[in-house]
Amino acid sequence: LLKNEAGALPLRAPASGSIAVIGPNGNLSEAIAGYYGGNRPCSMNFWTLADAVREHTKEVVQVLGAKDVQTSDDPDPAALTAAREAAEVILGVGTDLSIAAEGRDTTRLVLSEGQMKLVRQVAAAAKKPVVVVVLSAVPLDLTELLADPKIGAILWAGQPSVAVSGLGDVLFGLKAPAGRLVQTLYPASYVDQVSIFDFNMRPGPSKWPRPDCDPAKEGGKEHCPKGTNPGRTYRFYTGSPVLPFGFGLSYTTWRYDLVSSPQQPVSLAPAEELLGTSRDGMFFSSRDGGRALAGYAVNVTNTGGVDSDEVVLGFLAPPGAGTGGVPLKVLFGFDRVHVKVGETVTVWLYPSAADFMQADESGYRYVLSGTYGVHFGVQHAGTSGMGFVSTSLLAVASDAGQKKVYV
């Protein structure tokens, strides 16, 4: 759940009038069924977003409004009529396999021009703020939708195929959303900053021309300016995301309290020993690397009015974060718990030996001493009633000349 103004969600089946499901992805299901999943659902029923809504209300009007997810055409007038007449409007937009799939990389991080026209005009025509359901594998820039007061809620559903039927329970409040963004939502300009051929995760000058340079106009690609890599993923991205990795809202509100922390300083000797027993050209197993070096207990309290699941994320911000190839932060653990209204559940999360290691420019691992920031939750969501708490941790290595192991 990325936006929910004035309780736009959950919906309630209207006593009179219809719910309009508008948008090309209101009908998305069979087209992506079988893509990294089964293509023979129960009874061969290829559920759509519209079907999910029909499970919870009597009268549903469905209009695609746009011929596909790539169109630049103006909306179908029937979509605007449906929006004006409906008691509630749900927009189903996003991408499909024609935009992004194996062997086909997306070239943009925005909804197509035709879908944006549809969203704007439907939202303007509707009686009340609309709900937007985004079905997409692409981390789209939703800046305009987040800022539009005529859009009451945005639910990001990924690319669920026939499992889209479960969205009905969330839209109508039988289940409270607790999901978290598994991608950083970058601004649309990101695609012009760094070439897709630049595989570097860390920020810095790129060897490749800027993607927005036209070699034909510049007299050859050798005359195009080189790009600047702003960093990839939440670990290294230095810009301002539209929404950060791990973001997600709820139908209730939360408070986090840190109730147990490790005694400091924490010795990194076990991590050093782990590197010391490895062979050059090899690394340790994930089982050994996952050995806990510290433990934190976070009390998770449901301070709102809805029983709900909650997903607690634990991040480490290493010393020197964002410099010398050190990531800005790293997710070290998470847990999902169910908490009733007014109750508290304790969550334990444990940074491991591998979480206190970094890699140099040659790919060699080393143990990093210093003061780490420790964060639970996403601060950006903390201003919207979600839990967030932070502390610091001093971690000390005993061997200044740690063995480096290539991985």
Residue pairs with C-beta under 8 A, 6 or more apart in sequence:
1 9
1 153
1 154
1 155
1 156
1 177
1 179
1 248
1 249
1 250
1 251
2 142
2 146
2 154
2 155
2 156
2 181
2 243
2 247
2 248
2 249
3 145
3 146
3 151
3 152
3 153
3 154
3 249
4 152
4 153
4 249
4 251
5 129
5 149
5 152
5 153
6 129
6 152
8 129
8 131
8 152
8 153
9 131
9 152
9 153
9 155
9 170
9 171
9 173
9 251
10 170
10 171
10 172
10 173
10 251
11 19
11 56
11 88
11 90
11 131
11 171
11 172
11 173
12 172
12 173
13 19
13 56
13 57
13 58
13 172
14 57
14 87
14 88
16 87
17 59
17 85
17 86
17 87
17 88
18 59
18 60
18 61
18 85
18 86
18 87
19 53
19 57
19 59
19 60
19 61
19 86
19 87
19 88
19 89
19 90
20 60
20 61
20 62
20 63
20 82
20 83
20 85
20 86
20 88
20 89
20 90
21 49
21 50
21 53
21 60
21 61
21 62
21 63
21 90
21 92
22 62
22 63
22 64
22 65
22 79
22 82
22 83
22 89
22 90
22 91
22 92
22 118
22 122
23 64
23 65
23 66
23 91
23 92
23 93
23 115
23 118
23 119
24 64
24 65
24 66
24 67
24 68
24 69
24 71
24 92
24 93
24 115
25 49
25 69
25 92
25 93
25 94
25 96
25 133
25 135
25 136
26 48
26 49
26 50
26 62
26 64
26 90
26 91
26 92
27 48
27 49
27 50
27 62
27 64
27 92
28 48
28 49
28 92
28 94
28 96
28 135
28 164
29 46
29 47
29 48
29 161
29 162
29 164
30 46
31 96
31 97
32 96
32 97
32 159
32 161
33 39
33 41
33 46
33 161
33 162
34 161
35 97
35 101
35 159
35 161
37 161
41 47
41 162
45 162
46 162
47 162
47 163
47 164
47 165
48 164
49 90
49 92
49 133
49 135
49 164
49 167
50 60
50 62
50 92
51 164
51 165
52 164
52 165
52 166
52 167
52 168
52 171
53 60
53 90
53 168
53 171
54 60
55 165
55 168
56 168
56 171
56 172
56 174
57 172
61 82
61 85
61 86
63 76
63 78
63 79
63 82
64 76
64 79
65 75
65 76
65 78
65 79
65 118
65 122
66 73
66 75
66 76
66 79
66 112
66 114
66 115
66 118
67 73
67 114
68 96
68 98
69 93
69 94
69 95
69 96
69 98
69 99
69 111
69 112
69 115
70 98
70 99
70 112
70 114
71 112
71 113
71 114
71 115
72 112
72 113
72 114
73 114
73 117
74 114
74 117
75 114
75 117
75 118
75 121
75 122
79 118
79 121
79 122
80 121
80 122
80 125
82 89
83 89
83 122
83 123
83 125
83 126
83 130
84 125
84 126
84 127
86 126
86 127
87 127
88 128
88 131
89 122
89 123
89 126
89 130
89 131
90 130
90 131
90 132
90 133
90 171
91 118
91 119
91 122
91 123
91 130
91 131
91 132
91 133
92 133
92 135
93 111
93 115
93 118
93 119
93 132
93 133
93 134
93 135
94 111
94 134
94 135
94 136
94 138
94 140
95 106
95 135
95 136
95 137
95 138
95 140
95 159
96 135
97 104
98 104
99 106
99 138
100 106
100 137
100 138
105 196
106 138
107 191
108 188
108 191
109 138
109 139
109 140
109 141
109 186
109 187
109 188
109 190
109 191
110 116
110 140
110 141
110 188
111 119
111 140
116 144
119 132
119 145
119 151
120 148
122 130
123 129
123 130
123 148
123 150
123 151
124 150
126 150
128 152
129 149
129 150
129 151
129 152
129 153
130 150
130 151
130 152
131 151
131 152
131 153
131 154
131 155
131 171
132 145
132 151
132 153
132 154
132 155
133 154
133 155
133 157
133 167
133 171
134 140
134 142
134 154
134 155
134 156
134 157
135 157
135 158
135 159
135 160
135 164
136 156
136 158
136 159
137 158
137 159
139 183
139 184
139 185
139 186
140 185
141 185
141 186
141 187
141 188
141 242
142 154
142 185
142 242
142 243
143 187
143 188
143 242
145 151
145 154
146 154
146 242
146 243
155 167
155 170
155 171
155 177
156 179
156 181
157 164
157 167
158 182
160 166
160 167
166 175
168 174
169 175
170 176
170 177
173 251
173 306
176 250
176 251
176 252
176 306
176 307
176 308
176 309
177 248
177 249
177 250
177 251
178 248
178 250
178 308
178 309
178 310
178 311
178 336
179 248
179 311
180 245
180 246
180 247
180 248
180 311
180 313
180 378
181 243
181 244
181 245
181 246
181 247
181 248
182 245
183 245
184 233
184 234
184 237
184 241
184 243
184 244
184 245
185 241
185 242
185 243
185 244
186 237
186 239
186 241
186 242
187 239
187 240
187 241
187 242
190 230
190 239
191 211
192 210
192 211
192 212
193 210
193 211
193 227
193 228
193 229
193 230
194 206
194 208
194 211
194 227
194 228
194 229
194 230
195 206
195 208
195 209
195 210
195 211
195 227
196 211
197 208
198 206
198 207
198 208
198 227
198 229
200 206
200 229
200 232
201 231
201 232
201 233
201 235
201 236
202 229
202 231
202 236
202 325
203 228
203 229
203 230
203 231
203 236
203 237
203 238
204 228
204 229
205 226
205 228
205 229
206 226
206 227
206 228
206 229
207 226
208 226
208 227
209 215
209 221
209 224
209 225
209 226
209 227
210 224
210 225
210 226
210 227
211 227
213 221
213 224
213 225
215 221
215 223
215 224
218 224
230 237
230 238
230 239
231 237
231 238
231 239
233 245
234 241
234 244
234 245
234 246
234 328
234 329
234 331
235 327
235 328
235 329
235 330
236 322
236 327
236 328
237 328
238 322
238 328
243 380
244 378
244 380
245 331
245 378
246 313
246 315
246 331
246 378
246 381
247 378
247 380
247 381
248 311
248 378
248 381
248 386
249 381
249 384
249 385
249 386
250 304
250 306
250 308
250 310
250 385
250 386
251 304
251 306
251 308
252 302
252 303
252 304
252 305
252 306
252 307
252 308
252 341
252 385
253 302
253 303
253 304
253 385
253 386
254 300
254 301
254 302
254 303
254 304
254 310
254 385
254 386
254 387
255 300
255 301
255 303
255 387
256 298
256 299
256 300
256 301
256 312
256 376
256 377
256 387
256 388
256 389
257 298
257 299
257 301
257 389
258 296
258 297
258 298
258 299
258 376
258 389
258 391
259 297
259 298
259 299
259 346
260 295
260 296
260 297
261 294
261 296
261 391
261 393
262 294
262 295
262 296
262 393
264 393
264 394
265 394
265 395
265 396
266 293
266 294
266 393
266 394
266 395
266 396
267 395
267 396
267 398
268 293
268 353
268 356
268 367
268 369
268 395
268 396
268 397
268 398
269 397
269 398
269 399
270 291
270 293
270 353
271 293
271 353
271 354
271 356
271 357
271 367
271 397
272 367
272 397
272 398
272 399
272 402
272 403
274 284
274 288
274 289
274 291
274 353
275 284
275 357
275 365
275 366
275 367
275 402
275 403
275 404
275 405
276 402
276 403
277 284
278 284
278 403
278 405
279 405
280 405
280 406
281 406
282 405
282 407
283 289
283 365
283 405
283 407
288 353
289 352
289 353
289 354
290 352
290 353
290 354
291 352
291 353
292 350
292 351
292 352
293 350
293 351
293 352
293 353
293 355
293 356
293 395
294 350
294 351
294 393
295 348
295 349
295 350
296 314
296 348
296 349
296 350
296 374
296 376
297 346
297 347
297 348
298 312
298 346
298 347
298 348
298 349
298 376
298 389
299 344
299 345
299 346
300 310
300 312
300 337
300 339
300 344
300 345
300 346
300 347
300 387
301 339
301 342
301 343
301 344
301 387
302 308
302 310
302 339
302 340
302 341
302 342
302 343
302 344
303 342
304 341
304 385
305 341
306 341
307 338
307 339
307 340
307 341
308 338
308 339
309 336
309 337
309 338
309 339
310 336
310 337
310 338
310 339
310 387
311 334
311 335
311 336
312 334
312 335
312 336
312 337
312 347
312 349
312 376
312 377
312 387
313 331
313 333
313 334
313 376
313 377
313 378
314 331
314 332
314 333
314 334
314 349
314 351
314 374
314 375
314 376
315 329
315 330
315 331
315 332
315 373
315 374
315 375
315 376
316 329
316 330
316 332
316 351
316 355
316 356
316 372
316 373
316 374
316 393
317 328
317 329
317 372
317 373
317 374
317 375
318 326
318 327
318 329
318 330
318 356
318 358
318 368
318 370
318 372
319 326
319 368
319 369
319 370
319 371
319 372
320 326
320 368
320 370
321 327
321 328
321 329
321 373
322 328
325 358
325 359
325 360
325 361
326 358
326 368
327 358
329 373
329 375
330 355
332 349
332 350
332 351
332 352
332 355
333 349
333 350
333 351
334 349
335 347
335 348
335 349
337 345
337 347
338 345
339 345
349 376
351 374
351 393
356 367
356 368
356 372
356 395
357 365
357 366
357 367
357 368
358 365
358 366
358 368
359 365
359 366
359 407
360 366
360 404
362 406
363 406
363 407
364 404
364 405
364 406
364 407
365 404
365 405
365 406
365 407
366 402
366 404
367 397
367 399
367 402
368 395
368 397
369 395
369 396
369 397
370 394
370 395
371 392
371 393
371 394
371 395
372 392
372 393
372 394
372 395
373 390
373 391
373 392
373 393
374 390
374 391
374 392
374 393
375 388
375 389
375 390
376 387
376 388
376 389
376 390
377 386
377 387
377 388
377 389
378 386
378 388
379 388
379 390
381 388
382 388
